[in-house]
């Protein structure tokens, strides 16, 4: 670990400030949720995280944050567009608009709810703001499963099924926004590796979904209903395990210690609710890390998955030029490759933190070069006018690998650094603002993708 990162650690085991036993004022702090009766002093010996149980549970919830949405977006072309909204081989107007509508109704609610949560307009203990959305997601996935089992495609059902599916997606992403933002706020009081466990979990979720997609193509390619049942049953099972894990983690002394330590720090500074000065002071401490988080996700989502999916390893005569069969090519070279190496990158950040908080912005800014790199690939070969610099699949594959690794690695560093360059009483807010920058980067990246396509098709 680099020296400047060590010197910046506000939240590790040796806090120089002393405090009294927990008073009535402390027990009234809502951040303590169900832990008010636990008598912990922040200057005592830090309990051990036995078997890394807390770290594993946090990682599990990182998986749970994105797994339902990853499953939905992966199955959407096969189950919704091809199975529900295509009739006799002809895509209906529901099918042609469904994927675009998904993008709109998913990103905007996620962003808005994250904003509302950061502004502290959603009150109540932070643990309630995690358990509530998790419960809602269980119910939503249960509804999806019921529709898969009991509802068959028909002309009379297509209209209301389209609307209901989009409402479910909108609600799911709104609850995910609250779940993710609150969870990053919760773990911001913990040592850095626990914040990173959430990021690792989200990337593991993508890797698992990519593997499942490849397996389902091989085993159930002509049975979209079976694939949908498998996807959403796994999602519901993982969400249920996440629910149980939150109850288990709340009983861990290590978890109780850091939750209470963060609450004590905020109470000592009389931080009962965040005012505008609190936001300004937080951003002033960590604005470079917040910008880094935004830029990492902006660059990544500008090209992944849409631009990468549009790449074709073809010869000059238009024939397929890859050792990987066409039906597996995108799943292996784009989705599995990206998600696996993003997970490797974010895991690496738990052991190596370089560069430090002050210099992180430099390699993050250099990642902007990935946008022209993939624009100049053989993306949309049949409609582009921009020159093609390469169509070799190995250049594309390793470019995606490097992009994925740096996405996971630098996003983890940004999320780890942001709460820890701030004073302890601002760490929770810094974690939530960093999570908001993550969501904002995703939304802006997705919105920038059509502009990339337009440039490729019009700039010679």
Buried (B, 14 or more C-beta within 10 A) or exposed (E): EBEBBEEBBBBEEEBEEEBEEBEEEBBEBBBBBEBBEBEBBBEEEBBEBEEBBBBBBBBBBBBBBBBBBBBBBBBBBBBBBBBBBBBEEEBBEBBEBBEEBBBEBBBBBBBBBBBBBBEBEBEEBBBBBBBBBBEBBBEBBBBBBEBBEEEEBEEEBBEEBBEBBBEBBBBBBBBBBBBBBBBBBBBBBBBBBBBBBBBBBBBBBBBBBBBBBBEBBEEBEEBBBBBBBBBBBBBBEBBBBBBEBBEEBBEBBBBBBBBBBBBBBBBBEEBEEBEEEBBEBBBEBBBBBBBBBBBBBBBBBBBBBBBBBBBBBBEEEEEEBBEBEEEBBBBBBBBBBBBBBBBBBBBBBBEEBBBBBBEBBEBBEEBEEBBEBBBBBBBBBEEBEBEBEBBEBEBBBEBBBBBBBBBBBBBBBBBBBBBBBBEBBBBBBBBBBBBBBBBBBBBBBBBBBEEBBEBBEEEE
